[in-house]
Amino acid sequence: MPTKNVSRKSSAPSQKVAPAKTTRPRTNAVGRSILRGAEEVAAFFRGETTLEARLATATKRVDVQALRDKLKLSQAEFAHRFHFNRRTLQDWEQGRATPDSAVQAYLQVIERAPEVVAQALAR
């Protein structure tokens, strides 16, 4: 059986690949800020500069037991309503543990608007 010669060439024109650019990549504002910070730290450790000190203010500590008493809730009721572990609540009230800053912020919200928080969590 005779065979037919078939060309495998594509009808599309050949494409040339551009050489890769060797320019430095652009950095965004965050990247520049990180680099400036790293340069400042390096200069500090070389003794070339001093760094500015910033004072962070801590959130107000909420007295969990006083808050619970004000709302007239038992430990179990308070824990259930606001989604806390009862044992953790007991530890806070008895001074064996302290709530972290996020929980302190949450407790402040409960202190200011307990019904709104309870309603939002009930959904």
Secondary structure, DSSP 8 states (H G I E B T S, - for coil): ----------SS----------S-----HHHHHHHHHHHHHHHHHTTS---------------HHHHHHHTT--HHHHHHHHT--HHHHHHHHTTS----HHHHHHHHHHHH-HHHHHHHHH-
